[in-house]
Amino acid sequence: MSQLLHSMYSASRPEDFPKLFSSTDAFSFFSDAGRLEHAFIPVGPKGFGVVRVSTTGHRVAVTESKRRALTIQLQGYASVKTDQKSFKAEAGDITILNPCHRRSELSPSGGRDYLSYTVLAPVQEEQGPSRREPAIYRRDPKQYALLRDLLTFSFNLLSGSISDGQAAKVRASIEALIEELFRNSADHDAECILLDDKSHRHDVIVARAQDYISASFSEPISIYDIACAAGTTVRTLQNATQSRLGIAPRALLTEFRLGKMRSGLMSPDEMTSVTSAAHDAGLVHLGRASIVYRERFGESPSATLKRSTRSGRRDRN
């Protein structure tokens, strides 16, 4: 069953208005035929949720005291005003709004409704709102494309049929990827320092990262989690794995998971499938995992499973 939640609003029901943030102080549509749809990826165990917003156009004033919001514009534009800043975000832009009061106008363009994704994230205690600008607006094509593709994939996947046994794990795995991209976009200089990086060599950091990955690869972990477990920052972890292994932390995690997926396919039981082997290894995006698997091992996952199954049958006979 679908894992998404939906909310619909229309100008014909003025008493029914969205309560997406801590408080909604004012809300109105541009026209009497106005409509608004929210589709939600529910908040996961780390506190990250996502909402897809589609509207014919509306004005809203909100106050948010507990969460940060990262929005990528897909269609239309948003005019945003805080107490200290105002800007207009268009398709291709990234906006980060920290806890504050703001007024926004979400407008359609080119005959198409306004459309955006917004990631709602908890405020970390060590990165309290007093240390942040209320609003950050920028254009970063590479990061925008990564966010757009991940969030589109996530909505498509979670809108399909997922078994009850896999639903929680799939949602948590997606949340880990969303957290990673959120932090890359919103926290360029954020750090999670448990040790003094200057007193530890890169090989120690890499060893701790590998130990953590080995113990947690099947769980929905992010690069931020790995850096914290290694007692360093994401940036220093990246430098360490690059200097010692010649790859980025994400590639290190993927390589380990691919190895576990291959082990599962080469020693299958009656219930083993390509999907189950991928999920057991912590790989959620099956299409992408299959492509990388073929590049890494020179055959498709299904070919590995088929060959292993035939070999197992011969051994039993």
C-alpha positions in Angstrom: 0.0 0.0 0.0 1.0 3.6 -0.5 3.1 5.2 2.3 2.2 8.8 1.3 -0.3 11.0 3.2 -2.4 13.6 1.4 -4.3 16.8 2.3 -6.5 18.9 0.0 -7.7 22.5 0.5 -9.9 24.7 -1.6 -11.3 28.2 -1.6 -14.8 26.8 -1.3 -13.9 25.8 2.3 -12.2 29.0 3.7 -12.5 27.6 7.3 -10.2 24.7 6.4 -6.7 26.0 5.9 -3.3 24.2 6.1 -1.4 23.9 9.4 1.9 22.7 8.0 4.1 24.8 10.4 4.1 25.6 14.1 1.3 28.2 13.4 -0.4 29.6 10.4 -1.2 33.3 11.0 -3.0 34.1 7.7 -3.9 32.2 4.5 -5.8 33.0 1.4 -6.1 31.8 -2.2 -5.6 34.2 -5.2 -9.0 33.3 -6.6 -12.3 31.8 -5.6 -11.4 28.6 -7.6 -8.1 28.2 -5.6 -6.9 24.8 -4.6 -3.9 23.4 -2.7 -2.6 19.8 -2.4 0.0 18.5 0.1 1.5 15.1 -0.4 3.6 13.9 2.6 6.4 11.5 3.1 5.8 11.0 6.9 8.5 12.1 9.4 11.0 9.3 10.0 12.9 8.3 13.1 15.5 11.1 12.6 12.8 13.7 12.4 12.9 14.4 8.6 9.8 14.7 6.6 9.0 15.9 3.0 5.9 17.7 1.6 5.1 18.1 -2.1 3.2 21.3 -2.6 0.9 22.0 -5.6 -1.2 25.1 -5.7 -3.1 27.4 -8.1 -1.7 30.3 -6.0 -2.0 31.4 -2.4 -0.6 33.8 0.2 0.4 32.6 3.7 2.0 33.9 6.8 3.5 31.4 9.2 5.6 31.1 12.2 8.0 28.1 12.6 9.8 27.6 15.9 11.0 24.0 15.8 12.0 23.0 12.2 14.1 24.1 9.3 12.6 24.0 5.7 14.6 23.4 2.5 12.5 24.0 -0.6 13.4 23.3 -4.2 11.2 25.0 -6.8 9.9 22.8 -9.6 7.3 25.1 -11.2 6.1 28.7 -10.6 7.8 31.0 -8.1 7.7 31.9 -4.5 8.0 35.5 -3.1 9.3 35.2 0.5 9.7 37.9 3.2 11.1 37.5 6.7 11.8 40.3 9.2 15.3 40.6 7.8 15.2 39.5 4.2 13.1 39.1 1.1 13.6 37.3 -2.2 11.9 35.6 -5.1 12.7 31.9 -5.8 12.0 30.4 -9.2 12.3 26.9 -10.8 15.8 25.6 -10.2 16.3 27.5 -7.0 17.0 26.2 -3.5 15.7 28.0 -0.4 16.5 27.2 3.2 14.3 28.8 5.9 15.3 28.5 9.5 12.9 29.0 12.4 11.3 32.5 12.0 8.2 34.3 11.0 7.7 34.7 7.2 5.2 35.7 4.6 5.1 33.9 1.3 3.2 34.1 -2.0 3.3 30.9 -4.1 2.4 31.7 -7.7 1.9 29.6 -10.8 3.6 30.5 -14.1 3.4 29.6 -17.8 -0.1 28.2 -17.3 1.1 25.6 -14.8 0.4 25.4 -11.1 3.1 26.1 -8.6 5.0 22.9 -7.6 7.8 22.3 -5.1 9.3 19.9 -2.7 10.0 21.0 0.9 12.2 18.9 3.3 11.2 19.6 7.0 14.1 19.0 9.3 14.6 19.3 13.1 16.9 22.0 14.4 20.0 20.5 16.0 20.7 21.8 19.5 24.3 22.6 18.6 23.1 24.6 15.6 20.4 26.6 17.2 18.4 29.3 15.3 20.2 32.1 17.0 23.3 31.2 15.0 21.6 31.2 11.6 20.2 33.6 9.0 16.4 33.3 8.9 16.6 32.6 5.1 19.2 31.5 2.6 18.5 31.6 -1.1 20.8 30.3 -3.9 21.1 28.6 -7.2 23.2 25.4 -7.2 22.3 23.3 -10.3 24.2 20.2 -9.2 22.8 20.0 -5.7 19.3 21.0 -7.0 19.4 18.1 -9.5 20.4 15.6 -6.8 17.6 16.8 -4.5 15.0 16.8 -7.3 15.9 13.3 -8.5 16.0 11.8 -5.0 12.7 13.3 -3.9 11.0 12.4 -7.2 12.2 8.8 -6.8 11.1 8.8 -3.2 7.6 10.0 -3.9 7.3 7.5 -6.8 8.5 4.6 -4.8 6.4 5.3 -1.7 3.3 5.9 -3.8 3.5 2.4 -5.0 2.7 -0.9 -3.3 5.1 -1.7 -0.5 4.7 -4.7 1.9 4.1 -3.9 5.5 7.3 -5.8 6.4 9.4 -3.6 4.2 7.7 -0.3 4.6 9.4 1.0 7.7 12.9 0.0 6.4 12.3 1.6 3.0 11.1 4.8 4.6 14.0 4.9 7.0 16.5 4.3 4.2 15.0 7.1 2.1 15.2 9.4 5.1 18.9 8.7 5.5 19.5 9.8 1.9 17.3 12.9 2.4 19.2 13.8 5.6 22.5 13.5 3.7 21.4 15.8 0.9 19.7 18.2 3.2 22.9 18.6 5.3 25.0 19.0 2.1 22.7 21.8 1.0 22.0 23.5 4.2 25.0 22.8 6.4 28.1 23.4 4.3 30.2 24.1 7.4 28.2 22.0 10.0 30.3 19.7 12.1 29.7 16.8 14.5 33.0 16.7 16.4 33.4 14.1 19.1 37.2 13.9 18.8 39.9 16.5 18.0 40.5 15.8 14.3 44.0 17.3 14.5 45.2 14.7 16.9 44.1 11.7 14.8 45.5 10.5 11.5 43.3 9.7 8.5 43.9 6.0 8.8 42.3 6.0 12.3 39.3 7.8 10.9 39.0 5.4 8.0 39.3 2.4 10.3 36.5 3.7 12.5 34.3 4.5 9.5 34.8 1.0 8.1 34.0 -0.6 11.5 30.8 1.4 11.7 29.8 0.5 8.1 30.5 -3.2 8.7 28.2 -3.2 11.7 25.5 -1.0 10.3 25.5 -1.4 6.5 22.0 -2.9 6.4 20.6 0.0 8.4 19.5 3.4 7.0 22.7 5.3 7.8 23.9 8.5 6.2 27.4 9.9 5.7 26.7 12.2 8.6 26.1 9.1 10.8 29.4 7.6 9.7 31.3 10.8 10.4 29.9 11.0 13.9 30.7 7.4 14.5 34.3 8.1 13.4 34.5 11.1 15.7 35.0 13.7 12.9 33.4 16.0 10.5 31.9 15.1 7.1 34.5 17.1 5.4 37.4 15.5 7.2 35.9 12.0 6.6 35.7 12.8 2.9 39.4 13.9 3.0 40.4 10.8 4.9 38.6 8.2 2.7 39.8 10.0 -0.4 43.5 10.1 0.7 43.6 6.5 2.1 41.2 4.7 -0.2 40.8 7.0 -3.2 37.0 7.1 -2.9 34.3 9.2 -1.2 32.5 8.0 1.9 29.3 7.3 -0.1 31.2 5.2 -2.5 32.8 3.3 0.4 29.3 2.5 1.8 28.0 1.5 -1.6 30.9 -0.8 -2.3 30.4 -2.6 1.1 26.7 -2.9 0.4 27.3 -4.3 -3.1 29.6 -6.9 -1.7 27.0 -8.0 0.8 24.3 -8.1 -1.9 26.6 -10.3 -4.0 27.2 -12.6 -1.1 23.5 -13.0 -0.6 22.9 -13.7 -4.3 25.7 -16.3 -4.4 24.4 -18.2 -1.4 20.7 -18.0 -1.8 17.9 -19.8 -0.1 14.4 -20.5 -1.4 13.2 -17.0 -0.5 16.1 -15.0 -2.0 15.3 -12.6 -4.8 17.3 -9.7 -6.3 15.0 -7.3 -4.4 15.4 -9.0 -1.1 19.2 -9.3 -1.5 19.4 -5.5 -2.2 17.2 -4.6 0.7 19.1 -6.9 3.1 22.3 -5.1 2.1 20.7 -1.6 2.7 20.2 -0.8 -1.0 16.7 0.7 -1.7 17.0 2.1 -5.2 16.9 -1.3 -7.0 17.3 0.2 -10.5 20.4 2.1 -9.6 21.8 -0.8 -7.5 21.4 -3.1 -10.5 23.4 -0.7 -12.7 26.2 -0.3 -10.2 26.2 -4.0 -9.5 26.7 -4.8 -13.2 29.5 -2.2 -13.5 31.2 -3.6 -10.4 30.9 -7.4 -11.0 30.4 -7.6 -14.8 27.0 -9.3 -14.6 23.5 -8.4 -13.6 22.2 -9.4 -10.1 19.6 -11.7 -11.7 22.4 -13.5 -13.6 24.3 -14.0 -10.4 21.2 -15.4 -8.7 20.3 -17.6 -11.6 23.8 -19.1 -11.8 24.0 -19.6 -8.0 20.5 -21.3 -8.0 21.6 -23.7 -10.8 24.8 -24.5 -9.0 22.9 -25.2 -5.8 20.5 -27.6 -7.5 23.4 -29.5 -9.0 25.0 -29.8 -5.6 21.8 -31.2 -4.1 21.5 -33.7 -6.9 
